[in-house]
Every structure is written in C-alpha cells, then in structure tokens.
Amino acid sequence: MTEELPGFSGITIVIFIACGVLTFIILFLFAKREITRFSLKNRRGPHVPIGHDAPKALRREIDRRLNRITELRLEPRSLELDPNLDLSTESKQRTSSYLHRIKAVDDVKRFEEKIRDKYPATRQKSIDTLRFYLITVVVGASPGSKKTRLIHRLCDAYNHARHSPKDFGPEEYNQLVSVLAELQQM
C-alpha cells in the first residue's frame, strides 16, 4: 500500500535530502570560517604597535618612555621674560584680554612654586587639578573655612582665565590678584 511518487524512487529522494544537508553543512562551515577570519584580522586594529619589529631591548625602552609621558607636565610661561609689562597701555580689547589671561596663568604658576618651596614634600601630579592640589596642600583647610573659599575663588578665576571663552579683562585679573594676595598672607 505504499504509494511512490511518479518518477522518483526512494533512493532518489534520500540522495536529494543528503545533498541538501551536505550543501547546508558546507555553507555553514564556509561562513563560520570567513567570520572567524575577519574577526581575527580586525582584532589587531588598523594600527601597528610602536616598535613592533624592534629588538626586545629597544621595545622595552620605547614602552618605558611612553609610560613616562603621564608623569610629565609642562606649563608654558609666556610673559615670564617681561614681568613688568604694563597691561593698561594696550589699545585693543582682544589683545588686552589675551595678555590678562597670560598674566593670570603666570601669576598662578608663581603661586604654585611658592607653595612647593614652602611645602617641599608635596608635588602636584599631572592628573590632579589645581583645586584638588591646593586643598590637599593646605592641611588646615576645613570645608567651610576662609582658606577653602579663597582656594575655590582662585581656581574659578584661574579656570575662567585659562579655559572660558568669555572676556577676561582687567577687572577679572585684579580679582584674581587680590585672591592670590589674600592666600599668600595666610
């Protein structure tokens, strides 16, 4: 009572099914191989490590110097050569604002040097902000004390001079200098 399809025997059907399964397995293996190949190729990324083909000693020296970069810090001093520069004679507001910013940054750096001379054991790390450094150096500064408030005012004025796009004129500079003078007296 078994009815067979016309033109197809049982063996032919089994061979078709086996060919379909074999084709599926081959396509699956090929796709898996390509995916693995691309993932391994992209794992390195587009960049070659510095000193990749260098000798081991040179590679270690390169790594040592690259790791040292985080410890380096350079704050340029633009007006250090002429500290007696009279800013009131500037005619242009833009140039005057720029010179006031430079002068403010130089004054804060001089203040930091005085603190380092006074407390030689402290050293500002490159990741520390000026605010964090000054508050940790001034040991007796409690959160609500006058020293802490002055430090916050100084750091706000310094950040305004250093990073703010707003004008930094003689009024802001004089405020920063007065805060510096008050902190130096304490």
C-alpha positions as CSV (number, residue, x, y, z in Angstrom):
1,M,0.0,0.0,0.0
2,T,2.9,2.2,-0.2
3,E,2.5,4.8,-2.9
4,E,5.5,6.2,-4.5
5,L,5.7,9.5,-6.3
6,P,5.7,9.1,-10.0
7,G,9.3,9.4,-11.4
8,F,11.0,9.4,-8.0
9,S,12.2,6.3,-6.3
10,G,13.0,6.1,-2.6
11,I,16.7,6.1,-3.2
12,T,16.5,9.3,-5.3
13,I,14.6,11.1,-2.5
14,V,17.2,10.1,0.0
15,I,20.0,11.2,-2.2
16,F,18.3,14.7,-2.7
17,I,17.9,15.1,1.0
18,A,21.5,14.1,1.7
19,C,22.8,16.5,-0.9
20,G,20.7,19.3,0.7
21,V,22.1,18.6,4.1
22,L,25.6,18.3,2.8
23,T,25.3,21.7,1.0
24,F,23.9,23.3,4.2
25,I,26.9,21.9,6.2
26,I,29.4,23.1,3.7
27,L,27.9,26.6,3.5
28,F,27.8,26.8,7.3
29,L,31.5,25.8,7.7
30,F,32.5,28.3,5.0
31,A,30.5,31.1,6.6
32,K,32.0,30.3,10.1
33,R,35.5,30.3,8.6
34,E,35.0,33.7,7.0
35,I,33.5,35.2,10.1
36,T,36.4,33.9,12.2
37,R,39.0,35.1,9.7
38,F,37.5,38.7,9.7
39,S,37.3,38.8,13.4
40,L,40.9,37.8,13.8
41,K,42.0,40.3,11.2
42,N,40.2,43.2,12.9
43,R,41.3,42.3,16.4
44,R,44.6,43.9,15.8
45,G,43.0,47.1,14.5
46,P,44.3,49.3,11.8
47,H,47.4,50.4,13.9
48,V,50.7,48.6,14.3
49,P,52.2,48.9,17.8
50,I,55.2,51.2,18.1
51,G,58.4,49.2,17.9
52,H,56.6,46.1,16.6
53,D,59.6,44.8,14.7
54,A,62.3,46.3,17.0
55,P,64.6,44.2,19.2
56,K,63.4,43.4,22.7
57,A,65.6,45.9,24.5
58,L,64.5,48.7,22.2
59,R,60.9,47.8,22.6
60,R,61.2,47.9,26.4
61,E,62.9,51.3,26.2
62,I,60.1,52.6,24.0
63,D,57.4,51.3,26.4
64,R,59.2,52.8,29.4
65,R,59.4,56.2,27.7
66,L,55.7,56.0,26.6
67,N,54.6,55.2,30.2
68,R,56.6,58.1,31.5
69,I,54.5,60.6,29.4
70,T,51.7,60.6,32.0
71,E,54.2,61.9,34.6
72,L,55.4,64.8,32.5
73,R,53.8,68.2,32.8
74,L,54.8,71.4,31.2
75,E,53.0,74.7,31.7
76,P,54.4,77.3,29.4
77,R,55.2,80.8,30.6
78,S,54.5,83.4,28.1
79,L,55.2,86.7,29.9
80,E,57.9,85.4,32.3
81,L,60.6,87.2,30.3
82,D,58.9,90.6,30.8
83,P,57.0,90.5,34.2
84,N,56.8,94.3,34.4
85,L,54.6,94.5,31.3
86,D,52.1,97.3,31.7
87,L,48.7,95.9,30.6
88,S,46.9,99.2,30.8
89,T,48.7,100.6,27.7
90,E,47.0,98.0,25.3
91,S,44.6,99.7,23.0
92,K,42.8,96.6,21.7
93,Q,40.4,94.8,24.0
94,R,41.1,91.5,22.4
95,T,44.9,91.8,22.9
96,S,44.4,93.1,26.4
97,S,42.1,90.2,27.3
98,Y,44.7,87.8,25.9
99,L,47.5,89.4,27.8
100,H,45.5,89.5,31.0
101,R,44.8,85.7,30.6
102,I,48.5,85.0,30.2
103,K,49.5,87.2,33.1
104,A,46.9,85.4,35.3
105,V,48.2,82.0,34.4
106,D,51.8,83.1,35.1
107,D,50.8,84.5,38.5
108,V,49.0,81.3,39.5
109,K,52.1,79.3,38.4
110,R,54.3,81.6,40.5
111,F,52.0,81.0,43.5
112,E,52.2,77.2,43.0
113,E,56.0,77.5,43.0
114,K,55.9,79.4,46.3
115,I,53.7,76.6,47.7
116,R,56.2,74.0,46.5
117,D,59.0,76.0,48.2
118,K,57.0,76.2,51.4
119,Y,55.9,72.5,51.3
120,P,58.8,70.7,49.5
121,A,57.3,67.2,50.3
122,T,54.2,67.9,48.2
123,R,54.2,67.6,44.4
124,Q,51.3,68.1,42.1
125,K,50.7,65.0,39.9
126,S,49.7,65.5,36.3
127,I,46.2,64.1,36.9
128,D,45.5,66.4,39.9
129,T,43.5,69.5,39.3
130,L,44.8,72.8,40.7
131,R,41.8,72.9,43.1
132,F,42.5,69.4,44.5
133,Y,46.2,70.1,44.8
134,L,45.7,73.4,46.7
135,I,43.1,72.0,49.1
136,T,45.3,68.9,49.9
137,V,48.4,71.1,50.5
138,V,46.6,73.5,52.8
139,V,46.2,70.9,55.6
140,G,44.2,73.0,58.0
141,A,41.5,73.9,55.4
142,S,38.2,72.6,56.6
143,P,35.3,72.6,54.0
144,G,33.8,75.9,55.2
145,S,36.9,77.8,56.2
146,K,38.1,81.1,54.6
147,K,41.1,79.4,53.1
148,T,39.0,76.9,51.3
149,R,36.6,79.5,50.0
150,L,39.6,81.6,48.7
151,I,41.0,78.5,47.0
152,H,37.7,77.9,45.3
153,R,37.5,81.5,44.2
154,L,41.1,81.4,42.9
155,C,40.5,78.2,41.0
156,D,37.3,79.5,39.5
157,A,39.1,82.7,38.3
158,Y,42.0,80.6,37.0
159,N,39.7,78.3,35.0
160,H,38.0,81.4,33.7
161,A,41.3,82.8,32.5
162,R,42.5,79.5,31.2
163,H,39.5,77.9,29.5
164,S,36.5,80.2,29.4
165,P,35.5,81.9,26.0
166,K,34.2,84.9,27.9
167,D,36.3,88.1,28.1
168,F,39.0,88.2,30.8
169,G,39.7,91.8,31.4
170,P,41.4,93.9,34.0
171,E,38.6,93.6,36.5
172,E,38.8,89.8,36.5
173,Y,42.6,89.9,36.6
174,N,42.5,92.3,39.6
175,Q,40.1,90.0,41.4
176,L,42.4,87.0,40.8
177,V,45.5,89.0,42.0
178,S,43.6,90.1,45.2
179,V,42.6,86.5,46.0
180,L,46.3,85.4,45.4
181,A,47.4,88.2,47.8
182,E,45.0,87.1,50.4
183,L,46.1,83.4,50.1
184,Q,49.7,84.4,50.4
185,Q,49.1,86.4,53.6
186,M,47.5,83.3,55.3
